[in-house]
Amino acid sequence: MEFTQYFMHMRGRPDRASIRLEWIERVVAKPTKEFIQSDGRIRRWAQIPEAGNKYLRVVLLEDGETVHNAFFDRSFREVEHEH
């Protein structure tokens, strides 16, 4: 996995520091839902049982490999997003 400088900077925030790389890899590899933004970036979500069943959103660049952002999405609803 590759990471943007933005991701590396945001990873230092207290609310993001607990997000494990293995969870990010899991979301990238096997998302529950995916949405392609108008700018080409790709949003992927998956539920993380080890984190209290919260949904982790991972935003990838257009290449589908470079992680730009990752955070627990408190507003995620499976039915709102189309695959």
Secondary structure as GFF3:
##gff-version 3
##sequence-region A 1 83
A	DSSP	beta_strand	2	3	.	.	.	ID=ss1
A	DSSP	alpha_helix	5	10	.	.	.	ID=ss2
A	DSSP	alpha_helix	21	29	.	.	.	ID=ss3
A	DSSP	beta_strand	33	36	.	.	.	ID=ss4
A	DSSP	beta_strand	42	48	.	.	.	ID=ss5
A	DSSP	three_ten_helix	49	51	.	.	.	ID=ss6
A	DSSP	beta_strand	54	60	.	.	.	ID=ss7
A	DSSP	beta_strand	66	72	.	.	.	ID=ss8
A	DSSP	three_ten_helix	78	80	.	.	.	ID=ss9
###
